[in-house]
Amino acid sequence: MQASSNTALARMAPIQLALCASGALTFLYATVFFITREGSLVSAIVPGIANGLSLGFLGYAVLRLAGYAPAGSPWAIIWHGLFSTGFVFGWMMAISFFDACLNWAVSGTWTYWWFSGPGLTWQMLQGYFIYALISITSAHRRLLELHDLARAAADSSPAPSMEARLLVVQTEQGLVPVDPASIVAVEATGDYVRLIRTRDSLLVKMTMTDAEHRFCARGFIRVHRSWLVKLEAVSLFENVGQGRWRALVGGQEVPVSRSGIKLLKDLML
């Protein structure tokens, strides 16, 4: 049960994780301040919110950017060293700023302060520890993504039944059965997705998140926030310069983001 809850937590979207962590840490810090400081409830809640809100913003940024860290090389140590230091001092600056804003909103007095003495040391230790937890969470999320891809590949059947092969989708004309084998790419178009097939395309009422859940188990990968492609249908991944990549899928040019390139490199033997 504990492992299942941890997995469910790690599968949450980064913004959901950041909001949950921000709320929990706000409550924790406010409780600690209320117990250790002899003051009013407001004097405990204000710094609690400043700490939790700051960690929510910065934690979300780390979850989004940690995937770009080089893995398995000395550069990873340098990358995490610089990034964690920026996280720690950015957190302390954000705490001071949010605390000053909240105090101004409550009392009308603007007071910007900075950490010093043992408080500075303790805050830095907390910051590096929290950065390590966020980085571990990010790595765990990445392992879960790769595990899902491997499980989807293992569960695929070489001779699926008609029920398993056909996919019923909602179009403007009604429900249409579609053979997933004919689909080579999926493009997000507002509240719809366009199923690009070998001979034509079909506009379907479906979110990109739903499309990802349906098609990633069928050999598709998400190479861009707006694109899924069938890996076996890709004829070429091409570097077009200035850090930009594209994929050629059945004559269709598909943009590939940096996270998409990283995913492809992780799938390489």
C-alpha positions in Angstrom: 0.0 0.0 0.0 2.8 2.4 0.9 4.7 1.6 -2.4 1.4 2.1 -4.3 0.8 5.5 -2.8 4.4 6.6 -3.4 4.1 5.6 -7.1 0.8 7.5 -7.4 2.4 10.6 -5.8 5.3 10.4 -8.2 3.0 10.1 -11.2 1.3 13.4 -10.4 1.9 16.3 -12.7 4.7 18.7 -11.6 2.3 21.5 -10.9 0.2 19.2 -8.7 3.2 18.0 -6.8 4.4 21.6 -6.3 1.0 22.7 -5.0 0.7 19.7 -2.6 4.3 20.2 -1.3 3.7 24.0 -0.9 0.6 23.5 1.1 2.2 20.8 3.3 5.3 22.8 4.0 3.3 25.9 4.7 1.4 24.1 7.4 4.6 22.5 8.8 6.6 25.8 8.9 3.6 27.7 10.4 3.2 25.0 13.1 6.9 25.1 14.0 7.0 28.9 14.1 3.8 29.0 16.3 5.4 26.5 18.7 8.9 28.0 18.9 8.0 31.7 18.7 6.1 33.5 21.4 3.8 35.5 19.2 0.4 35.7 17.6 -0.9 33.2 15.1 -0.4 35.7 12.3 3.3 36.0 13.1 3.6 32.2 12.6 1.4 32.0 9.5 3.1 34.8 7.5 6.6 33.2 7.5 5.0 29.8 7.0 3.4 31.0 3.9 6.6 32.7 2.7 8.5 29.4 3.1 5.9 27.2 1.5 5.1 29.5 -1.4 8.8 30.0 -2.2 9.4 26.2 -2.2 6.3 25.7 -4.4 7.6 28.0 -7.1 11.2 26.8 -7.0 10.3 23.1 -6.6 8.2 23.3 -9.7 11.1 24.8 -11.6 13.5 22.1 -10.4 11.0 19.3 -11.4 10.7 20.7 -14.9 14.4 21.3 -15.4 16.0 18.4 -13.6 15.4 16.2 -16.6 18.0 18.2 -18.6 20.8 17.4 -16.1 23.5 15.3 -17.7 23.5 11.7 -16.4 26.4 9.4 -15.6 29.1 12.0 -16.2 31.3 14.4 -14.1 29.2 17.2 -15.6 26.3 16.0 -13.6 28.1 16.8 -10.3 28.9 20.3 -11.6 25.4 20.8 -12.9 23.7 19.8 -9.7 26.3 21.7 -7.6 25.5 25.0 -9.4 21.8 24.4 -9.8 21.4 23.4 -6.1 23.3 26.5 -4.9 21.1 28.7 -7.1 18.0 26.9 -5.7 19.1 27.5 -2.1 19.9 31.2 -2.4 16.9 31.7 -4.7 14.7 30.1 -2.0 16.1 32.4 0.7 15.7 35.5 -1.4 12.1 34.4 -2.2 11.4 33.9 1.5 12.6 37.3 2.3 10.6 38.9 -0.5 7.3 37.0 0.2 7.6 37.6 3.9 8.1 41.4 3.3 5.1 41.4 0.9 2.9 39.5 3.4 3.9 41.7 6.3 3.2 44.8 4.2 -0.3 43.4 3.3 -1.0 42.6 7.0 0.5 45.5 8.9 1.3 48.1 6.2 5.1 47.9 7.0 7.6 46.9 4.4 10.6 45.2 6.0 13.1 43.3 3.8 15.6 41.2 5.8 18.3 38.5 5.1 19.5 35.4 6.9 22.5 35.6 9.2 24.4 33.5 11.7 23.1 30.1 12.6 19.9 30.9 10.8 21.7 31.2 7.5 23.5 27.8 8.0 20.3 26.0 9.0 18.4 27.5 6.1 21.1 26.4 3.6 21.1 22.9 5.0 17.4 22.7 4.6 17.6 24.0 1.1 20.2 21.5 -0.1 18.3 18.6 1.6 15.0 19.7 -0.1 16.8 20.1 -3.5 18.1 16.5 -3.1 14.5 15.2 -2.4 13.1 17.0 -5.4 15.9 15.7 -7.7 15.3 12.1 -6.4 11.6 12.5 -7.1 12.4 13.7 -10.6 14.6 10.7 -11.2 11.9 8.4 -9.9 9.4 9.9 -12.2 11.7 9.4 -15.1 12.2 5.7 -14.2 8.4 5.3 -14.0 8.1 6.7 -17.5 10.7 4.3 -18.9 9.1 1.4 -17.0 5.7 2.2 -18.6 7.3 2.2 -22.0 9.0 -1.2 -21.3 5.8 -2.7 -19.9 3.8 -1.5 -22.9 6.3 -3.1 -25.3 6.2 -6.3 -23.3 2.4 -6.4 -23.3 2.0 -5.8 -27.0 0.6 -8.9 -28.8 1.9 -9.9 -32.2 -1.6 -11.1 -33.3 -4.2 -8.9 -31.5 -7.9 -9.6 -31.8 -10.3 -7.4 -33.8 -11.5 -5.8 -30.5 -8.0 -5.0 -29.4 -7.0 -3.7 -32.8 -9.9 -1.3 -33.4 -10.1 2.0 -31.6 -13.5 3.8 -31.5 -13.2 7.6 -31.5 -15.6 10.5 -31.4 -15.6 12.8 -34.4 -17.9 15.6 -35.4 -19.8 13.1 -37.6 -20.2 10.5 -34.8 -18.3 7.4 -33.5 -15.8 6.0 -36.0 -13.8 2.8 -35.6 -10.1 3.3 -36.4 -7.3 0.8 -36.9 -4.5 2.1 -34.7 -2.0 0.4 -37.0 -2.8 3.0 -39.7 -2.0 5.9 -37.4 1.6 7.3 -37.6 1.3 10.5 -35.6 -1.0 12.5 -33.4 -1.2 16.3 -33.3 -2.9 18.4 -30.6 -5.3 20.9 -32.1 -7.1 22.9 -29.4 -9.6 20.6 -27.7 -9.1 18.0 -30.5 -6.3 15.9 -31.8 -5.6 15.0 -35.4 -4.9 11.4 -36.1 -2.5 11.4 -39.0 -2.8 8.1 -40.9 -0.8 6.7 -43.8 -3.3 8.1 -46.4 -5.3 10.8 -44.6 -6.0 12.4 -41.2 -9.0 12.4 -38.8 -10.0 15.1 -36.4 -11.1 13.5 -33.1 -12.6 14.9 -29.9 -9.9 13.9 -27.5 -7.4 15.7 -25.2 -3.7 15.2 -25.8 -3.4 13.6 -22.3 -6.0 11.0 -23.2 -4.2 10.4 -26.6 -0.9 9.9 -24.8 -2.5 7.3 -22.5 -4.1 5.4 -25.4 -1.2 5.5 -27.9 2.0 5.3 -25.8 1.0 1.7 -25.1 0.9 1.1 -28.9 4.5 2.1 -29.7 4.0 5.9 -29.7 6.3 8.4 -27.9 5.7 12.1 -27.1 8.4 14.1 -28.9 6.7 17.5 -28.4 4.0 18.9 -26.2 1.7 18.9 -29.3 3.0 15.7 -31.0 3.0 11.9 -30.6 4.7 9.8 -33.2 4.9 6.1 -33.8 8.5 5.2 -33.4 8.6 2.5 -36.1 7.0 4.9 -38.6 9.8 7.6 -38.2 12.1 7.6 -41.1 14.6 10.2 -39.7 15.3 12.4 -36.7 17.1 15.4 -38.1 19.1 18.2 -36.4 18.0 21.4 -38.3 20.4 23.7 -36.4 20.3 26.1 -33.5 19.4 23.3 -31.1 16.2 22.4 -33.0 15.3 18.9 -34.2 12.5 17.4 -36.3 11.2 14.0 -37.2 10.0 12.8 -40.6 7.0 10.6 -40.3 5.3 9.4 -43.5 6.3 12.6 -45.3 5.1 14.8 -42.3 7.6 17.1 -40.6 7.2 16.9 -36.8 9.0 19.3 -34.4 10.9 17.5 -31.6 11.5 19.3 -28.3 14.6 18.9 -26.1 12.7 16.6 -23.7 11.7 14.5 -26.7 15.3 14.2 -27.8 16.3 13.2 -24.3 13.6 10.6 -24.3 14.9 9.2 -27.6 18.4 9.1 -26.3 17.2 7.2 -23.2 15.6 4.6 -25.5 18.7 4.1 -27.6 20.6 0.9 -27.0 
